[in-house]
């Protein structure tokens, strides 16, 4: 089963950013959205209405209590995958296909999820209005309930494995659609983005489903044997805590990198107000273009840091060259061009992600036709992040007053970018930048 934690952003996010956003909003009141109310009310209407269907199989109070208790325990074990978390409930859930009448399955699952969250509701770690999220997270159970009710309402048997596979597929379909309808207004994810975010959780469920079928053969008619799964859940809990520690460490490291980058940005601005302000302007453009080109989360972050720090090497260039009120002569220009190498060396001393950013900083003045510096790289040999920074840097420079000339108009700057696409700049990056700028 997957579930999405509440968030308040409408910007598509991935990776560490999505984890940070999900954690930050996990204890906040839920924003009132029609989609949330519609999905919660819709689930209750179907779950309660299903009770009027034929029984097909009987169950006992003991079986219901054991199923709900085991499922609630399993629901407390959570593996984070971006804004989605996976829980190892699948062995219990598959066994419940045969221990709980299909018409009761969605309602029992919903009650189990709320039972699992009861301690957090009581301690006020989870706001009461998050009740709706756990109701919506129960939608996945409707798919298997329909399949089992129509075709497989019998004791577990191996010849019905194709039907059980269909029930698993129905589970994923209902889970994906309900989570997407809930997350789309909040996180701004595309259908493909939502699919990528839930695939790890679906993979976990797929691998655990055969175990659930084996458990069902044992537990059918003997529901108390479902308790034998609890030691396995304890093992999963240990793995989940270890993963949690790794994610915490990764987020701390990411925060440290960002803090270091911002500190270096402040150093640039303190040394040269124009260069610092220019760098921060370039950052906004670079992030927008990176999103337009759908860069992966790590590449997007590398582009963001490169935009902020692409001029860091200028802190070691003599001030009289930086502030010269006119064009540089040949010797001064050769010295100025060393700022990319200086920047790479400075960031390389930090290492890690910023060391990688240093390699991008080195290439931010390469040209698409190979006439740039310092290495004369051309075309796709230039890192994409550097190509993005190069075009955005040029736009910012052209539309800003300099010591030796006035700023150009946006139309003039756009015309210059178009004219230089394929020679100075990557044509695809120019198109994305102009789309972002709407010029």
C-alpha positions in Angstrom: 0.0 0.0 0.0 1.2 3.6 -0.7 0.1 6.8 0.9 0.9 10.5 0.3 1.7 12.9 3.1 0.0 16.3 2.9 1.9 19.2 1.3 1.2 22.8 0.4 3.3 23.3 -2.7 2.1 23.4 -6.3 5.6 23.1 -7.8 6.6 19.6 -9.1 9.2 18.2 -6.8 11.4 15.1 -6.6 13.9 13.3 -4.4 15.2 15.1 -1.3 13.0 18.1 -1.9 9.8 16.0 -1.9 10.9 14.2 1.2 11.6 17.5 3.0 8.3 18.9 1.9 6.3 15.8 2.9 7.9 15.7 6.4 7.4 19.4 7.0 3.7 19.1 6.2 3.0 15.8 8.0 2.0 17.5 11.2 0.3 20.6 9.7 -3.5 21.0 9.3 -4.7 19.7 6.0 -5.6 22.3 3.4 -9.3 22.1 2.5 -9.6 20.8 -1.0 -12.7 19.6 -2.9 -10.8 16.6 -4.2 -10.0 15.4 -0.7 -13.6 15.6 0.5 -14.9 14.0 -2.7 -12.5 11.1 -2.5 -13.2 10.5 1.2 -17.0 10.7 0.9 -16.9 8.6 -2.3 -14.9 5.8 -0.4 -17.4 5.8 2.5 -20.3 5.6 0.1 -18.9 2.6 -1.7 -17.6 0.8 1.4 -20.8 1.2 3.3 -22.9 0.4 0.2 -20.9 -2.8 -0.4 -22.3 -4.2 2.9 -25.6 -4.7 1.2 -24.0 -7.2 -1.3 -24.3 -11.0 -0.7 -22.0 -12.4 1.9 -20.3 -15.2 -0.2 -18.3 -16.3 2.9 -18.8 -15.9 6.6 -16.3 -14.7 9.1 -16.0 -14.6 12.8 -15.4 -11.7 15.2 -12.1 -13.3 16.1 -11.0 -13.3 12.5 -11.9 -9.6 12.1 -10.1 -8.6 15.3 -6.9 -10.6 14.3 -6.9 -9.2 10.8 -7.4 -5.6 12.0 -4.8 -5.9 14.7 -2.1 -7.4 12.4 -2.9 -4.9 9.6 -2.7 -2.0 12.1 0.7 -3.2 13.4 2.0 -3.6 9.8 0.8 -0.1 8.9 3.1 1.4 11.6 6.1 0.2 9.6 6.9 2.8 6.9 9.5 3.1 4.2 9.9 6.6 2.7 10.1 7.0 -1.1 10.0 10.8 -1.8 6.5 12.1 -0.9 5.2 8.5 -0.8 5.8 5.8 1.8 5.4 2.1 1.5 4.2 -0.1 4.3 4.7 -3.9 4.4 1.0 -4.7 4.8 0.7 -6.8 1.7 1.1 -10.2 3.3 -1.7 -9.4 5.8 -3.8 -7.8 3.1 -3.6 -10.8 0.7 -4.5 -13.1 3.5 -7.5 -10.9 4.3 -8.8 -11.6 0.8 -9.8 -15.0 2.1 -10.4 -14.3 5.8 -12.8 -11.3 5.4 -15.9 -11.2 3.1 -15.1 -9.1 0.0 -18.1 -6.8 0.7 -16.5 -5.9 4.1 -12.9 -5.7 3.0 -12.7 -1.9 2.2 -14.4 -0.9 5.5 -12.2 -3.3 7.5 -9.1 -1.9 5.9 -10.1 1.7 6.6 -10.9 0.8 10.2 -7.4 -0.9 10.5 -5.6 2.2 9.1 -7.4 4.5 11.5 -6.7 2.1 14.4 -3.0 2.3 13.4 -3.1 6.1 13.6 -5.1 6.2 16.8 -2.0 6.7 19.1 -0.8 9.7 16.9 -4.3 11.2 16.9 -4.5 10.9 20.7 -1.1 12.4 21.2 -1.9 15.1 18.7 1.1 14.2 16.6 -1.3 14.0 13.6 -4.0 16.6 13.2 -7.5 15.3 13.3 -8.3 16.6 9.9 -5.8 14.1 8.5 -8.5 11.5 9.1 -9.6 12.1 5.5 -6.1 11.1 4.2 -6.3 7.6 5.8 -9.8 7.2 4.4 -8.6 8.0 1.0 -5.6 5.7 1.4 -8.1 2.9 1.8 -9.2 3.1 -1.9 -6.6 0.6 -2.9 -8.7 -2.2 -1.2 -11.7 -1.6 -3.4 -10.0 -3.1 -6.5 -9.2 -6.5 -5.0 -12.6 -6.6 -3.2 -14.3 -6.3 -6.6 -12.2 -9.0 -8.2 -12.5 -11.4 -5.3 -16.2 -10.8 -5.0 -16.9 -11.5 -8.7 -14.5 -14.3 -9.5 -12.5 -15.7 -6.5 -14.7 -15.8 -3.4 -13.5 -19.2 -2.4 -10.7 -20.8 -0.4 -7.2 -20.0 -1.7 -6.1 -22.4 -4.5 -3.2 -22.4 -6.8 -5.2 -22.7 -10.0 -6.7 -19.2 -9.3 -3.3 -17.5 -9.2 -4.2 -15.5 -12.4 -7.3 -14.1 -10.7 -5.2 -13.2 -7.7 -2.7 -11.4 -10.0 -5.7 -9.5 -11.5 -6.7 -8.5 -7.9 -3.2 -7.2 -7.3 -3.4 -5.2 -10.6 -6.7 -3.8 -9.5 -5.2 -2.8 -6.2 -2.4 -0.8 -8.0 -4.9 0.8 -10.3 -7.2 2.0 -7.6 -4.2 3.1 -5.4 -2.6 5.0 -8.2 -5.7 6.8 -9.3 -6.9 7.8 -5.8 -3.4 9.0 -4.8 -3.0 10.9 -8.0 -6.3 12.7 -7.7 -5.4 13.7 -4.1 -1.8 14.7 -4.8 -2.2 16.5 -8.1 -3.7 19.7 -6.7 -1.2 19.7 -3.8 2.2 18.6 -5.3 1.5 19.4 -9.0 2.8 16.0 -10.1 2.1 14.8 -13.7 0.6 11.4 -14.2 4.1 10.1 -15.1 5.7 11.8 -12.2 3.1 10.3 -9.8 3.7 6.8 -11.4 7.5 7.2 -10.9 6.9 8.1 -7.2 4.7 5.1 -6.4 6.6 2.5 -8.4 9.0 1.6 -5.5 6.0 1.1 -3.2 4.3 -1.1 -5.9 7.5 -3.1 -6.3 7.5 -3.8 -2.5 3.9 -4.9 -2.6 4.5 -7.1 -5.6 7.4 -8.9 -3.9 5.4 -9.4 -0.7 2.2 -10.6 -2.4 3.4 -14.2 -2.8 4.2 -14.3 0.9 0.6 -13.2 1.6 -0.8 -16.0 -0.5 1.3 -18.6 1.4 0.0 -17.1 4.6 -3.6 -17.3 3.3 -3.2 -21.1 2.8 -2.2 -21.4 6.4 -4.6 -18.9 7.9 -7.8 -19.9 6.0 -10.0 -21.4 8.7 -7.3 -20.6 11.3 -7.2 -16.8 11.5 -5.1 -16.8 14.7 -2.1 -18.1 12.6 -1.9 -14.7 11.0 -0.1 -13.6 14.2 2.9 -15.7 13.0 3.6 -12.9 10.5 4.4 -10.4 13.3 8.1 -11.4 13.7 8.6 -10.7 10.0 7.0 -7.3 10.5 9.4 -6.7 13.4 12.3 -7.4 11.0 10.8 -4.9 8.4 10.6 -2.4 11.2 14.3 -2.7 11.8 15.0 -2.1 8.1 12.7 0.9 8.1 14.4 2.5 11.0 17.8 2.0 9.3 16.5 3.5 6.1 15.1 6.4 8.1 18.5 7.1 9.5 20.1 7.1 6.1 17.5 9.5 4.8 18.0 11.8 7.8 21.8 11.8 7.2 21.3 12.5 3.5 19.0 15.4 4.2 21.4 16.8 6.7 24.2 16.6 4.2 22.0 18.2 1.5 21.2 21.0 3.9 24.9 21.5 4.6 25.8 21.7 0.9 23.0 24.3 0.4 24.2 26.3 3.4 27.8 26.2 2.1 26.6 27.3 -1.3 24.6 30.2 0.1 27.6 31.3 2.3 29.9 31.3 -0.8 27.2 33.3 -2.6 27.3 35.8 0.2 31.1 36.0 -0.1 30.7 36.8 -3.8 28.1 39.6 -3.1 30.3 41.0 -0.3 33.3 41.2 -2.6 31.3 42.6 -5.6 27.7 43.6 -5.3 27.0 43.5 -9.0 28.5 39.9 -9.4 26.6 38.7 -6.3 23.2 40.2 -7.4 23.8 38.9 -11.0 24.5 35.4 -9.7 21.3 35.3 -7.7 19.3 36.5 -10.8 20.8 33.8 -12.9 19.8 31.2 -10.2 16.1 31.9 -10.7 16.4 31.6 -14.5 18.5 28.4 -14.3 16.0 26.7 -12.0 13.1 27.6 -14.3 14.9 26.4 -17.4 16.0 23.2 -15.6 12.4 22.5 -14.8 11.4 23.2 -18.4 13.9 20.7 -19.6 12.8 18.2 -16.9 16.2 17.7 -15.4 16.5 15.0 -12.7 16.6 16.2 -9.1 20.4 15.9 -8.6 21.1 17.5 -12.0 18.7 20.4 -11.2 20.4 20.9 -7.9 23.9 20.9 -9.6 22.6 23.5 -12.1 21.2 25.6 -9.2 24.5 25.6 -7.3 26.5 26.2 -10.5 24.3 29.3 -11.2 24.9 30.6 -7.7 28.6 29.9 -7.8 29.6 30.3 -11.4 31.5 33.5 -10.7 33.0 32.4 -7.3 36.5 32.5 -8.9 36.2 36.2 -9.5 36.9 36.8 -5.8 40.6 36.2 -6.7 40.7 38.4 -9.8 42.1 41.9 -9.1 39.4 44.4 -8.3 40.7 46.9 -10.9 39.9 44.3 -13.6 36.5 43.4 -12.2 35.4 47.1 -11.9 37.2 48.4 -15.0 34.9 51.0 -16.7 35.5 49.7 -20.2 36.5 46.7 -22.3 39.4 44.6 -21.0 42.7 44.5 -22.9 44.1 41.1 -24.1 46.2 40.5 -20.9 43.4 41.5 -18.6 40.9 39.2 -20.6 43.3 36.2 -20.3 43.5 36.8 -16.5 39.7 37.2 -16.3 39.2 33.9 -18.1 41.0 32.0 -15.3 38.1 32.6 -12.9 36.4 29.4 -14.1 39.5 27.4 -13.2 39.9 29.2 -9.9 36.2 28.5 -9.1 36.6 24.8 -9.9 39.7 24.6 -7.6 37.9 26.4 -4.8 34.9 24.1 -4.9 37.0 21.0 -5.4 38.6 21.7 -2.1 35.1 21.4 -0.5 34.5 18.1 -2.3 31.3 16.1 -2.5 28.4 17.7 -4.4 30.1 21.1 -4.5 33.1 19.3 -6.0 30.9 18.1 -8.8 29.5 21.7 -9.2 33.1 22.9 -9.6 33.3 20.8 -12.8 30.2 22.5 -14.1 31.5 25.9 -13.1 34.6 25.2 -15.1 32.5 24.8 -18.3 30.1 27.7 -17.9 31.9 29.7 -20.5 32.2 27.0 -23.1 30.5 27.6 -26.4 28.3 25.3 -28.4 30.6 25.7 -31.4 33.8 25.0 -29.4 35.1 28.5 -29.4 34.7 29.0 -25.6 37.1 28.6 -22.7 38.9 27.0 -20.9 38.8 23.7 -22.7 37.2 24.4 -26.0 34.5 21.9 -25.5 31.7 21.8 -28.1 28.1 20.6 -28.3 27.0 17.7 -26.1 30.5 17.5 -24.6 29.6 20.5 -22.5 27.7 19.5 -19.4 24.0 20.4 -19.8 23.9 22.3 -16.5 26.8 24.5 -17.8 25.0 25.1 -21.1 21.9 26.3 -19.1 24.0 28.6 -16.9 25.8 30.0 -20.0 22.6 31.0 -21.7 20.9 32.4 -18.5 24.1 34.2 -17.6 24.2 35.9 -21.0 20.6 36.9 -20.7 21.1 38.5 -17.3 24.3 40.2 -18.4 22.6 41.7 -21.6 19.6 43.0 -19.7 21.6 44.5 -16.8 23.4 47.9 -16.7 27.2 47.3 -16.8 30.0 49.7 -16.0 30.7 50.2 -19.8 27.2 50.0 -21.3 23.5 50.3 -20.7 21.2 47.3 -20.5 19.6 46.0 -23.7 15.8 45.7 -24.0 14.3 42.2 -23.6 13.5 42.1 -27.3 17.1 42.9 -28.3 18.4 40.4 -25.8 16.0 37.7 -27.1 17.0 38.5 -30.7 20.7 38.1 -29.7 20.0 34.7 -28.1 18.2 33.4 -31.2 21.0 34.7 -33.4 23.6 32.9 -31.3 21.7 29.6 -31.0 23.8 26.9 -32.6 27.0 28.9 -32.3 27.4 30.3 -28.8 24.4 28.6 -27.1 22.7 25.2 -27.2 19.6 25.8 -29.3 17.4 23.6 -27.1 18.4 25.6 -24.0 17.7 28.9 -25.8 14.2 27.7 -26.8 13.5 26.7 -23.2 14.9 30.0 -21.8 12.8 32.1 -24.2 9.7 30.0 -23.3 10.3 30.7 -19.6 10.8 34.4 -20.3 7.8 34.4 -22.7 9.7 36.7 -25.2 
